[in-house]
Amino acid sequence: MTKKILLLGSGELGKEFVIAAKRKGQHVIACDSYAGAPAMQVADEYEVFDMLDGDALDAVISRHKPDIIVPEIEAIRTERLYDWEKRGVQVVPSARAVNFTMNRKAIRDLAAKELGLKTARYFYAKSYEELCDAAGKIGFPCVVKPLMSSSGKGQSVVKSREDLKTAWEYGCSGSRGDIREFIVEEFINFDCEITLLTVTQKNGPTLFCPPIGHVQKGGDYRESFQPAPISEEHLREAERMADKVTAALTGAGLWGVEFFLSHKDGVYFSELSPRPHDTGMVTLAGTQNLNEFELHLRAVLGLPIPRITLERMGASAVILSPIASKEAPRYRGEEKVCAEDNTYLRIFGKPYTKLNRRMGVVVRYAPLGSDLNELREKTKAAAAMIEVY
């Protein structure tokens, strides 16, 4: 049965979700704050407006009368979605989940205080003075993050008290929405970070994808790989935590649940996104029987997912813009990447550039049992072949 889906946020993840939805015959209206966003290029209809404007958001929902609302970004007046859910519109995964996870304060307090999950020590700060006080209690180094941001924007590791002013200013510039509050975290000396893609279903068990390892720079994803080489003990603990937090938030869909892993101290819950995750773009290499966008769509529509199987190893590496320009970007080097075996190039189609903006990704696969480090290096080398100008 065809459903009308309103997609709030039309970036590269939204684009892949729309492609999955169109393959199942769904009707999608893609929304964002600017025209020509990636998901708009493949959707049936689009809307351009500020999703932090609650009245504008209500007006768009009223005009299109969607069956399903799928948030893809943080900067949304999410509290308005409670009312629409009460009126019978399905919010993905749920209005509760979206409201909790769009704000780091709500999700961290839920995980640490209500569910008892292991997290880094943390405090909140609404002013520079409170930031200094919190950092003094945590000690250095510590991590400073805006409560509302995406892709690591505004996040920094503070190594000394002298760095706090810069962290405050950078955090304010990277904060999304109208919340000016920070979380100050203990720096965990972890061995690796993973994303555990978790699928909650309307009429089926919670499922877990094979763990995805990732590398971040400045809080933003640069590369990911699947499966991440972690112990069975750590994987089971991560699955237990992911199951507990997604059950508490309720709803059906795919979640990106992030963890720090330490051989000495075990598994720490870090963050959670109630939607496909950027590190999960590695699944576009065919690492699983169903990629993360297909899984999200099936869960949203209530279609059965019998199981998730690991088919082959994969790695992803991002393509960043070295320039900022309002002109349409151009690319060089596509033929070099396409000459590589087992390699896919994905250009997102963003209409303009920003410095270090993610413009595309290269994903590469190899048979199970291959050398993971070699696969990662070849993938990064292929991404470096693409020049954005």
C-alpha positions in Angstrom: 0.0 0.0 0.0 1.4 3.4 -1.0 2.0 5.8 1.9 2.7 9.5 1.8 5.9 10.2 3.6 7.1 13.6 4.8 10.9 13.6 5.1 12.2 16.4 7.4 15.7 16.9 6.2 17.0 16.2 2.8 20.7 15.5 3.0 22.6 12.5 1.7 21.1 10.1 4.2 17.6 11.3 3.3 18.4 10.8 -0.4 19.2 7.2 0.1 16.1 6.7 2.2 14.0 8.3 -0.6 15.6 5.9 -3.2 14.7 3.0 -1.0 11.1 4.3 -0.5 10.6 4.8 -4.3 11.7 1.2 -4.9 8.8 0.2 -2.7 6.3 2.5 -4.5 6.0 5.2 -1.8 5.3 8.9 -2.3 7.8 11.2 -0.6 7.8 14.9 0.1 11.4 16.0 0.9 11.8 19.1 3.1 14.9 21.3 4.0 15.9 24.9 4.5 17.4 25.2 1.0 16.3 24.3 -2.5 18.1 21.5 -4.5 19.0 19.4 -1.4 20.1 15.9 -2.3 16.8 14.1 -1.3 14.7 16.7 -3.2 16.4 15.5 -6.4 14.8 12.1 -6.2 11.6 12.8 -4.2 8.1 13.3 -5.7 7.6 16.7 -4.1 9.6 19.1 -2.0 9.2 22.0 0.5 11.7 24.7 1.4 11.2 26.2 4.9 12.7 26.6 8.3 11.8 23.5 10.3 12.5 25.3 13.6 9.5 27.5 12.8 6.7 25.5 14.4 3.9 27.3 12.6 5.6 26.7 9.2 6.1 23.0 10.1 2.4 22.7 11.0 1.4 24.4 7.8 3.4 22.0 5.7 2.1 18.9 7.5 -1.5 20.3 7.2 -1.1 20.9 3.5 0.4 17.5 2.6 -1.5 15.3 5.1 1.2 12.7 5.3 0.7 9.2 6.7 4.3 9.1 8.0 6.7 11.8 9.2 10.4 10.8 9.0 12.8 13.3 10.7 16.3 13.2 9.3 18.0 16.2 11.0 18.1 17.7 14.5 17.0 21.3 13.7 13.2 20.6 13.9 10.6 22.0 16.2 10.1 18.4 17.4 7.6 19.1 20.2 5.0 19.9 17.5 5.3 16.2 16.4 3.6 15.0 19.6 0.3 16.7 18.5 0.5 15.1 15.0 1.2 11.7 16.5 -1.9 12.1 18.6 -3.9 12.9 15.5 -2.9 9.6 14.0 0.2 10.5 11.9 3.0 8.0 12.4 6.2 9.7 13.6 9.4 7.8 13.1 10.5 6.1 15.3 8.1 7.9 17.6 7.5 11.5 18.8 9.1 10.5 22.1 12.2 9.1 20.5 12.6 12.2 18.2 12.3 14.6 21.1 14.7 12.8 23.4 17.4 12.1 20.8 17.4 15.5 19.1 18.8 16.9 22.4 21.9 15.4 24.1 20.7 16.4 27.5 17.5 14.3 27.3 19.1 11.2 25.9 22.1 11.3 28.2 20.0 11.7 31.3 17.7 8.9 30.2 20.6 6.5 29.5 22.7 7.3 32.6 20.1 8.2 35.2 17.0 6.3 34.3 18.4 3.2 32.5 21.7 2.9 34.4 23.9 2.6 31.3 27.6 3.2 31.6 28.5 6.6 30.2 31.3 9.1 30.6 31.0 11.5 33.6 29.3 14.7 32.5 27.9 18.1 33.5 25.9 20.8 31.7 26.7 24.4 31.1 24.5 27.3 29.9 27.2 30.0 30.2 31.0 30.4 29.8 31.3 30.6 33.6 29.4 27.3 34.0 31.5 25.7 31.3 34.7 26.6 33.2 33.2 25.2 36.4 32.1 22.0 34.8 35.5 21.5 33.1 37.2 22.0 36.5 35.1 19.2 38.0 35.7 16.8 35.1 39.4 17.6 34.7 41.4 17.8 31.5 41.3 16.6 28.8 37.5 16.8 28.5 35.0 16.9 25.6 32.7 19.9 25.0 29.6 19.5 22.8 26.6 21.6 22.1 23.4 19.9 23.3 22.0 20.3 19.7 24.3 19.8 16.8 25.0 17.3 14.0 28.0 15.7 12.4 30.3 16.8 15.2 29.7 20.6 14.6 30.8 22.7 17.6 32.4 19.7 19.3 36.0 19.9 20.7 38.4 18.2 22.9 39.7 20.7 25.5 43.2 19.9 26.8 43.7 22.8 29.2 41.8 25.7 30.8 43.3 28.1 28.3 41.4 26.3 25.5 37.9 26.8 27.1 37.2 30.2 25.5 37.9 28.8 22.0 35.7 25.7 22.8 32.8 28.0 24.0 32.9 30.1 20.8 33.3 27.2 18.5 30.4 25.4 20.3 28.1 28.4 19.9 28.9 28.6 16.2 28.2 24.9 15.7 25.0 24.7 17.7 21.9 24.0 15.8 18.5 25.3 16.7 17.9 27.8 19.4 19.4 26.0 22.4 22.7 27.4 23.8 23.7 24.8 26.3 26.6 22.4 26.4 27.5 19.0 27.8 31.0 18.7 29.2 32.2 15.1 29.3 35.0 13.1 30.7 37.4 12.1 28.0 37.3 8.3 27.6 40.6 6.7 26.7 38.9 4.3 24.4 40.4 1.7 22.1 37.8 2.1 19.4 34.4 3.5 18.6 31.5 1.6 17.0 28.1 2.2 15.7 25.6 -0.6 16.3 22.8 -0.2 13.8 19.7 -1.4 15.7 16.3 -2.1 14.1 13.1 -2.0 16.1 10.1 -3.5 14.4 6.3 -3.1 14.9 5.7 -6.8 14.8 9.0 -8.5 15.2 12.1 -8.7 17.4 14.8 -6.1 17.7 17.6 -6.9 15.3 21.3 -5.8 15.2 23.6 -5.2 12.3 27.2 -6.4 12.4 29.1 -3.7 14.3 30.6 -0.8 12.3 33.9 0.7 13.3 34.5 4.4 12.6 37.0 7.1 12.8 36.1 10.7 13.5 37.9 14.0 13.2 36.6 17.0 15.0 33.6 15.0 16.0 32.7 14.3 12.4 32.9 10.9 10.6 35.7 10.4 8.2 35.7 6.7 7.5 33.9 3.5 8.6 34.3 -0.2 8.2 32.2 -3.3 8.8 32.5 -5.6 10.6 34.5 -4.0 13.4 36.8 -6.4 15.0 35.5 -6.5 18.6 35.2 -9.2 21.2 32.0 -11.2 21.6 31.7 -10.0 25.2 31.8 -6.3 24.2 29.3 -6.9 21.3 26.8 -8.6 23.6 27.0 -5.8 26.1 26.5 -3.1 23.4 23.5 -5.0 22.1 22.0 -5.2 25.6 22.5 -1.4 26.0 21.1 -0.6 22.5 18.0 -2.8 23.1 17.4 -1.2 26.5 17.6 2.4 25.3 15.6 1.9 22.1 12.8 0.1 24.0 12.6 3.0 26.4 12.3 5.5 23.6 9.7 3.3 21.7 8.8 3.1 18.0 9.9 1.3 14.8 12.8 2.2 12.7 16.6 2.0 12.4 18.8 3.6 15.1 22.5 4.5 15.1 23.7 3.7 18.6 27.3 4.8 19.3 29.7 3.3 21.8 33.2 3.7 23.1 35.0 0.4 23.7 37.9 0.1 26.1 39.7 -3.2 26.7 40.3 -2.0 30.3 36.9 -0.5 31.2 34.5 -2.2 28.8 31.6 -0.6 26.9 30.4 3.0 27.3 27.2 4.3 25.7 27.9 7.5 23.8 25.1 8.8 21.6 22.1 7.7 19.7 20.4 8.8 16.4 16.8 7.7 15.6 17.5 7.3 11.9 20.1 5.9 9.5 23.6 6.9 10.5 26.4 8.5 8.4 28.8 5.7 9.4 26.3 3.2 8.1 26.9 4.4 4.5 29.4 1.5 4.4 26.4 -0.8 4.0 26.0 0.7 0.5 28.9 -1.5 -0.4 26.6 -4.5 0.0 28.1 -5.6 3.3 24.7 -6.8 4.4 21.7 -8.4 2.7 19.8 -5.2 3.3 21.5 -1.8 3.6 20.6 0.6 6.5 18.2 2.6 4.4 16.3 -0.4 3.2 16.1 -1.6 6.8 14.8 1.7 8.0 12.1 1.8 5.3 10.9 -1.8 6.1 10.7 -1.0 9.8 8.8 2.3 9.1 6.3 0.5 6.8 5.9 -2.5 9.1 7.3 -4.9 6.5 9.0 -8.0 7.9 12.7 -8.3 8.2 13.5 -12.0 8.6 17.1 -11.5 9.5 20.2 -9.4 8.9 23.2 -11.2 7.4 26.8 -10.1 6.9 27.6 -10.8 3.2 31.1 -9.2 2.8 33.6 -6.8 4.4 33.3 -3.1 3.5 34.8 0.3 4.1 33.8 3.9 3.4 35.8 7.1 3.2 34.3 10.6 2.8 35.0 13.2 0.1 35.3 16.7 1.6 35.2 20.1 0.0 38.4 22.1 0.3 36.5 25.3 -0.7 33.5 27.3 0.1 31.4 28.5 -2.8 27.8 29.3 -3.7 28.5 28.0 -7.2 27.6 24.5 -8.2 30.6 22.2 -7.4 32.6 20.4 -10.0 34.6 17.2 -9.6 37.7 15.6 -11.1 39.0 12.1 -10.8 35.8 10.1 -11.2 37.4 7.9 -13.9 40.2 6.9 -11.5 37.8 5.7 -8.8 35.6 3.9 -11.3 38.7 2.0 -12.6 39.2 0.4 -9.2 37.8 -3.1 -8.6 34.9 -3.5 -6.1 34.6 0.2 -5.6 31.6 2.6 -5.7 31.6 6.3 -5.9 28.6 8.3 -4.5 28.4 12.0 -5.2 25.6 13.5 -3.0 24.6 16.3 -5.4 24.8 19.2 -2.9 24.2 22.4 -4.8 27.0 24.4 -3.1 30.1 23.9 -1.0 31.3 24.8 2.4 34.8 24.3 3.8 35.1 20.6 4.8 31.5 19.9 3.8 30.9 16.2 3.0 30.2 16.1 -0.7 30.4 12.4 -1.4 31.7 9.0 -0.3 33.6 6.1 -1.7 32.6 2.6 -0.5 34.6 -0.5 -1.3 34.1 -4.2 -0.5 36.2 -7.3 -0.1 35.4 -11.0 0.7 34.9 -12.0 4.3 38.3 -12.8 5.8 40.2 -10.3 3.8 42.8 -7.9 5.3 40.7 -5.1 6.9 43.5 -2.6 7.1 44.4 -3.0 3.4 40.7 -2.5 2.5 40.5 0.7 4.6 43.7 2.1 3.1 42.5 1.4 -0.5 39.2 3.0 0.2 40.8 6.2 1.6 43.2 6.3 -1.3 40.3 6.1 -3.7 38.4 8.9 -2.0 41.5 11.1 -2.2 41.4 10.7 -6.0 38.3 13.0 -6.1 38.9 16.7 -6.3 36.1 19.1 -5.5 36.5 22.5 -7.2 
